[in-house]
């Protein structure tokens, strides 16, 4: 159970940012005593679903783009260095490559 300490003299209290997890029993304490607990329900009004703003989306893309680009380039370089990328080789080149390896092994 959390504690929210806020002083209001108007008889009303506004909590600016709430989450569904903030639902629960609340009570007020004052110099004249303590109120009974009241259940507070958090509802999201229709149409107020949180959407990502354009600046936030652009910032995320700006941050992630270099990371993704470097990851792709390093993956391709690593793949080519290990000889795992044969997308640029025709099947005949692959066979010739295998034949050369077999010939070298048999001549040793």
Secondary structure as UniProt FT lines:
FT   HELIX           20..22
FT   STRAND          24..26
FT   STRAND          29..30
FT   TURN            31..32
FT   STRAND          33..34
FT   STRAND          38..40
FT   TURN            46..47
FT   HELIX           54..82
FT   TURN            87..88
FT   HELIX           91..107
//
